[in-house]
Amino acid sequence: MNGAKTILVTGGAGFIGSNFIRYILNKHKNYRIINLDKLTYAGNLDNLKEVENDPRYTFVKGDICDRPLVEKTLLGCDACINFAAESHVDRSITGPDPFITTGVLGTFTLLEVARKGDIAYMQISTDEVYGSLQKGYFKETDILNPSSPYSASKASADLLVRSYYITYGLPVFITRSSNNYGPNQYPEKLIPRFTINALRDKPLPVYGTGTNVRDWIYVLDNCAAIDKVLDKGKVGEIYNIASKCGKNNVQVIKTLLDILSIDRFQIVHTKDRPGHDRRYSLSTAKIKRHLNWKPRVSFIAGIKKTVKWYCQNKKWLENTQTGTYRSFYKKYYSKLGLKQI
């Protein structure tokens, strides 16, 4: 995508979407971004304060299931990048409805409008669509085997996107990344949540033994990879994005506590989550070989940056600690038999 481009970013007020918008506007001076976001609980326009007055940036509040609005915002764009999703596995267990609505029906709406305008479409997916594996790495050609309503909604969206390429010739791309972390991540996710709990001297409840392994990638490395795929990727292809940094939950927490110089004995093991995948790991040979991409931020450097950001942005944190956030955890801990903190 060389030259001046207009990109519709859906879910751009969320964690990865907002980081991507800031990344793109900083890197590509001739790109224009339209951000379509419903502003659900994890959507936060404070994430985009530094670009809100940029003439190349436009915010539109709305739902990706609203076809007239999608037509109004997407038609005429050069590309659509779909970050919009309900993304928390725990929430999908206690209330799967919005995951299916946004993940499947929302994706379908975007694809239909993109097809109408022959607009390039990129689906931002996740390593969770592959399910769990004991050893080795998932390749892009491996069978999808999702374990939760969240990952099933993402896998369903991926299949829809692929079908629009095969059936209609729509120019599509799919990226599947490992666990992102970094600034502006909503505090329900592991790294920000445990950072905040540790700073507030609260216990750190870990599911089961805490040995579930995830690959961790700094969010701006993922943004750079997405940009590469949009610019140089092959139409119709899927690209895994990961840092090859497998860590289990206890290792992550201990790293955080070491950085904060906090006693490790705050870790408390709790009942495991239903359907909890044991290990995710992705092969990134394809994106490295074909697009010459590799992660630049090491895990320890990224964690230090992330912890520093949360320590320096107390106002942002205060704005996210809403009644909705607290009441959800009260409900969700009760349903899963966990101790309320």
N, C-alpha and C positions, 0 to 999 in steps of 0.2 A: 504493500500500500504506500507507494511513493507519492509525494506531492501533498497538497492540501486535502484533508479528509474531515468528514463529519461522522462521528461515531455516537450511536446511542448506547449508553451504558445503563443496564437495568440493575437495580439494587446497589446503586453507587453510593448510598449513604451508609452502607454497612462496612464491615471491617476490610475485606479484601478489595471491594469495589472502590471505596474512598481512597485507599492507598494507591490503587491503579490509576484513578483519575488524577491525583496529584503527580504521580510518576509520569504519566503521559503528557500532561500540560507542561511539566518542567522539561521533558526531553524533546517534544515535538512542537515547535513554536507555530507550525502551520496546521495543527489539528484543532478541531472544535469538538467539544464534548457536550452531549445532552444527557443529563442524569434523570432517569425515570425511576422513582422510588416511592413505595407506598408509605414509608416511614412507620413500619411496625416497631415493636419494642426495641429491636436492635439497630434500627435505622436512626442515625443521629447526624443532623446537619452540622453539628459542631465539629465533626470529622473533616469538614470541608471549608472551615472558616477562612483558611489562607487563600482559597481560590474563588470564594463566593462572589467577589467583585471583578474577577477576570472576565473580560468581554468574550473570551473563547468558551466560557462555561455557562450552561443554562440548566436550571433545576426545574423539573416538572413533577409535581406530586401526583401519584396515581398508581393504579394496579395493572400489572401486565396481563391480567385476564380481561381487562376492559378494551375490547377490540377497537371501538371508535377512537379512543385515546391513543392506543398503540399505533393505529394508522396515521393519526395526526402527527405523532412524534417521530415515527420510524421512517415513513415514506419520504424519500428525498435524501436519506442518509447513505453513507457509503458502506457502513457495517453496523451490526448489532452484536454487543458482547453481553451475554446474559449471566450476571452474577446473582440475580434475584433468586432467593431460596430461603426456606426455613431450614436452618442448618444444625440445630442442636439435637443430637441423638436422643438424649433424655426426654426432651419435649415431645419427640415423635412417638415415644413409647406411651406416654400418658395422654397424648392428643394428636393423632396422626392426620386428622382432616386437613389442616392448612398445608401440610407437607405435600399432599397429593394435589390439592388445588393449585398451589403455586408451582410446584415442581413439574407437574404433568400438564394440567390445563393451561397454565401460564406459558409454558414452553410451546405448546401447540399454537396458542394465539400468536406468539412472536414469529413462529415459523411460517404460519399462514400469511402474515403481513409481509414478512421478508420474501416469501415466494411471489407475492403479488408485485413487489418492487424489484425482484431479482437482486436482493441485497445480501451481501456476505454475512454469515451468521456464525458466531462462536459460542459454544456451550461450555461454561465453566463447571467442571465436574470434580469428582473426588476419588481417591484411592479406595474408598469404602465400597464402591460398586463391585469390586472383585471379591469381597469377602475376606476371610482369614486364611493365612497359610503358615505352616510351621517353619519352613526354610525356603531359601531361594527368593526370587523376585517375580512379581507379576509383569508380564509384557502386555502391550496394547491389544494383542490378539487373543488374550486369555478370556475364557468364559466368565460372564458376570454372575456373581453369586451373593447378592446383598443379604444382610442379616437383619436390618432394622427398617421400619417404615421410612426413615430418612434416606438411607442408602438405596432402598427400593425405588423411592421417588426419583432419585438422581439417575439410577440405572434406566428407569423407564424413559426419562427425558433423553438420555444418550441414545437410546434405541430409536426414539422418534426423530431425533436430529439426523441420525444415520439414514433413516428411511427417506427423509426428504432429499438427501443427496442422491441416493440410488434411484428413487422413483421420479423425482422432478429435476434433478441436476442442480439443485440449489447449492451454491458454494458454501460449504460448512466446514468447521473445524471443531474438535473437541479436545479440551485439556483436562487431565486428571492429575490433581496435585495431592501431595501428602499434607500432613497437618501444618497449617500456617500459624505463625505467631508473630507478634510485633506490636507496634503502637495502635491504639484505637480499637483493640479487640474487646468485645463486650464481656463483662466480668463473669459470665456463666461458664466460659471456656477455661480449660485447666490452668494454663500459665498465668493469665491475669487474675483468675480467681484465687489461686494459691499465693500469688505475690501479694494481693490485697489482704488475704487472711493472715499471712505471715506478718505483714506490716501492722496489722491491728491486733496481733497476738491472739488470733483465733486458731482453733485446731484445724488440721488439714486432713479431712477424711478421704481415704483412697479406696476405690473399689477393690474388693477381694485382696489378693496378695500384692497388687500393684505391679505385677510383672507383665502386663499387657504392653506390647511394643508398638511404637509408632515412629515413623520417620518425620522429623521436624525440619521445616524449611522457613527461613525468614521471609516475611511477606513480600518485600521488595525484590527478592530473587524470583519469586513466583510472578510478580508483575513484569519483570524483565523477560521472563520466558513467554508469557502471554503475548507481549508486544512482539517478540520474535516470531511466534506462530502466526500472528495476524499479518505480519510484514512478509515473511519468507516461507511460511508453512505451505504444505501441499494440500490442496482442496480435497476434502473428504477424509482426511487422515485424523487419527487420534494421537496425542502426545502426552506421555507421562512426564510429570514434573516432580522431582524430589531432590533431596540433598544427600541421600545415602547416609543419613545420620540417625540410625535406629537407637532409640532410648526407651526404656520402660518408664512407667509413671513415677516410680520411686526414684529413679535416677534423675529425672527432670526436677522433681521436687527438691532433692538433696542439692542439686546444682543451684537452684534458686536460693535455698537457705544458706548455702555457702557464700553466695554473692552478698546476701543481706546480713551475714554473720549472725544467724539465728540458730538456736538449738534445734537439732533434728528430731527431738523427741515429741514434737508437736504432731507428727504423722500418726493418724488413727485409721486403722483398717476397718472397712465396713462391708456389709453384704454386697456381693457382686451384682452388677446390672444384668437384667435379662438379655440373653443373646449377645453378650459382650465378646467381640472378636478378639482373638489372642494376639495376632500380629499382622501388621500391614508392611509391605515393602515393595517398592517399584523399581523396575529396570528403567534407566534413563538413557540407555544406549542410543535409542532412536533420535531423541532431540539433540543429543550431543553430536551424533554422527552427521545428521542432516542439517541442523540449524546452528551448530557450533555454540550451543548454550551450555553453561555450567554454573552452579551456584557460586557466589562470591563471598557470602557472609558465613563464617563458621558458627557452630552452635553456641559456643561460649561467648563469642563477640555479639551474636544476635540477642542472646539472653541478657547480657549486660546492657545493651541498648534498650531492650524492652523494659527491664526493671527500672532503669533510669527514667524512661518516659513516664511510667506510672507514678514514680515518686515526684516527678516535676509537674504533673497534671492533675492535681487534687480537685480542681474545679470540674474538670471533665468527669472524674470519678463520682463526685457528688451528684452531678446531673444524671448519671446512669443508675444510681442507687435508688430507684423509684419504688413506689409501693408495688407496682406490677412485678418487678424483679424479686422483691422480698416475698410477696405472697405466692409467687410461683414456686419458690423453693420450699416454702412451708407445705404446699400441696404435694409437691413432687417427692420430697423426702418421706412424707407420710405414706404415699402410695407404694413406694419401693422399700418400705421398712427400714429406712435409714434414720439416724438420729439427727434431729434438727439442730443447726448451729446458729 
